[in-house]
């Protein structure tokens, strides 16, 4: 199910010479690091006007308001929805994503929901249904699709420049440093999963964006009653395998490598513009930097600007969404299919008594 831009009518009274009014729910780490700065940049360009912000922790909301002084702090999420705005950004913890998105849609706002768009595909379906029922856009914050680097990788693959793919490997993660506000981040019921649901959402989205849906899925992790800190995913796409290793507790190379018959592509995680390309027989390797058509260099925050601008353009002009909610729903479904096939990772360092305890805990969730 998808929401097509051309079916969505422009809100009455929205003028081309006025900034789009926007509200923001959630003032945690992703907002402090990225959304607040992105919105500040877009406000300075006259594209948006941030009308309101909400967070249940008043101190967090005040910190974000200091960076977006035109915004009023809402006392509740209901109060935020009651504000006169065209778009709501949902950057709350994952367990609130579906309900808050639906409330905003039913309140007449288009929605940009941070990933994951819900904690399950069934909740995502509820969000899609609410968008369709209210004839509104809902977009998903899969920000890596905004990078010139990842878009160029897709174009290179489609051109056949490195030939038929032979293998793909993705090594990603490191010691956990994200400044979470609550231990609920590590609770399956609150977050929907561990490292696979978190950074794995970005990784699996890129793979399915580049290659389509996998034919086979094999999955193992180290969850022993809680959420996984490490996982191993093997996906079969036609004639090649993609191997994904993710970790929250030890360093990974943070490198994607795509091996083809005539060459290879290497991409460092979250590098917005540069990829490494090697062509067989040339005995050379080159780092190629890609920019958007306007020629302006883009950093990580600019990718957040671009995904907000994309929704603004859809609201104003009926432009198609670069990352529709159907993409967020599809990657949630893939995450669930991985969890449904879960096996325990091989952990040879565990002793006999520890293995008995692991066997007793395996398959349960906290």
JOBELGI-V836672 format. One record per residue. D_CENTER is the distance of its C-alpha to the mean C-alpha in Angstrom with 1 decimal. Layout:
D_CENTER / D_CENTER
//
This chain:
18.7 / 17.3 / 18.1 / 20.1 / 20.3 / 24.1 / 24.7 / 23.5 / 26.3 / 26.2 / 26.9 / 30.6 / 31.6 / 28.6 / 30.4 / 29.3 / 30.8 / 29.0 / 25.6 / 23.2 / 23.3 / 20.1 / 19.5 / 17.0 / 16.6 / 15.7 / 17.1 / 15.7 / 14.4 / 11.2 / 13.7 / 16.5 / 14.9 / 12.9 / 13.2 / 17.0 / 17.8 / 15.9 / 17.7 / 20.9 / 20.8 / 20.3 / 23.1 / 25.3 / 25.0 / 25.9 / 22.9 / 21.9 / 23.8 / 22.1 / 24.4 / 23.3 / 21.1 / 21.1 / 20.7 / 23.0 / 24.0 / 26.2 / 26.2 / 22.4 / 22.7 / 25.7 / 24.0 / 21.4 / 24.3 / 26.2 / 23.7 / 23.6 / 27.2 / 27.5 / 25.2 / 27.1 / 26.0 / 25.9 / 27.7 / 25.5 / 22.5 / 25.2 / 26.7 / 23.5 / 23.3 / 27.0 / 26.6 / 27.2 / 23.8 / 22.1 / 18.4 / 16.7 / 13.4 / 12.4 / 11.2 / 13.4 / 13.2 / 11.5 / 15.0 / 15.6 / 12.7 / 14.7 / 18.0 / 17.2 / 15.5 / 18.6 / 20.9 / 19.7 / 20.0 / 23.4 / 24.3 / 23.9 / 20.7 / 17.9 / 14.5 / 11.1 / 9.1 / 6.4 / 4.1 / 6.2 / 8.3 / 11.2 / 12.8 / 14.4 / 14.6 / 17.8 / 16.4 / 13.9 / 17.1 / 18.7 / 16.2 / 16.8 / 20.5 / 20.6 / 19.1 / 21.7 / 24.5 / 24.1 / 23.6 / 20.5 / 17.1 / 13.8 / 10.7 / 7.0 / 4.8 / 3.1 / 5.5 / 7.1 / 8.7 / 10.6 / 12.4 / 16.0 / 16.1 / 13.6 / 15.1 / 18.5 / 17.9 / 17.4 / 20.5 / 22.5 / 21.8 / 22.9 / 26.0 / 27.1 / 27.9 / 27.4 / 28.9 / 27.9 / 25.2 / 26.8 / 24.0 / 20.4 / 19.6 / 16.5 / 17.4 / 14.9 / 15.3 / 18.1 / 19.9 / 17.8 / 18.0 / 15.3 / 17.6 / 17.0 / 19.5 / 20.3 / 21.0 / 19.4 / 16.1 / 18.0 / 19.3 / 18.1 / 19.2 / 17.3 / 13.9 / 14.1 / 14.3 / 14.4 / 12.9 / 11.9 / 9.9 / 8.4 / 8.0 / 9.1 / 6.1 / 5.1 / 8.9 / 9.8 / 7.9 / 9.7 / 12.8 / 13.1 / 12.5 / 15.2 / 17.5 / 17.1 / 17.4 / 19.1 / 22.7 / 22.8 / 20.7 / 22.1 / 20.5 / 21.9 / 20.9 / 23.0 / 22.4 / 25.9 / 25.7 / 22.5 / 18.9 / 18.5 / 18.5 / 18.9 / 18.3 / 19.4 / 18.1 / 20.4 / 19.5 / 22.3 / 21.7 / 25.2 / 27.2 / 24.9 / 23.0 / 19.6 / 19.6 / 16.7 / 17.7 / 15.5 / 17.1 / 17.1 / 20.8 / 22.0 / 21.4 / 19.8 / 20.4 / 16.7 / 17.8 / 17.0 / 20.4 / 21.2 / 25.0 / 26.9 / 30.6 / 31.2 / 28.8 / 25.5 / 22.3 / 20.8 / 17.6 / 17.0 / 13.5 / 12.0 / 15.3 / 14.7 / 18.0 / 20.0 / 20.4 / 23.5 / 25.5 / 28.6 / 31.0 / 33.5 / 37.1 / 36.3 / 36.5 / 34.0 / 30.4 / 28.8 / 25.8 / 24.7 / 23.0 / 21.4 / 21.1 / 20.5 / 23.6 / 24.6 / 25.1 / 23.4 / 21.6 / 18.0 / 16.6 / 13.1 / 13.8 / 14.9 / 11.6 / 10.7 / 14.2 / 13.7 / 10.9 / 13.2 / 16.2 / 15.1 / 15.2 / 18.4 / 19.9 / 19.2 / 20.9 / 23.7 / 24.5 / 23.0 / 20.9 / 18.5 / 14.8 / 12.9 / 9.9 / 11.6 / 10.8 / 12.5 / 9.7 / 7.6 / 11.1 / 11.9 / 9.4 / 10.5 / 14.0 / 13.7 / 12.7 / 15.7 / 17.9 / 17.4 / 18.4 / 21.3 / 22.6 / 22.3 / 25.1 / 26.0 / 25.5 / 28.8 / 29.7 / 33.3 / 33.8 / 34.1 / 37.8 / 39.4 / 39.2 / 35.5 / 34.9 / 36.8 / 34.7 / 31.4 / 32.9 / 33.6 / 30.1 / 28.2 / 26.3 / 26.4 / 23.6 / 24.1
//
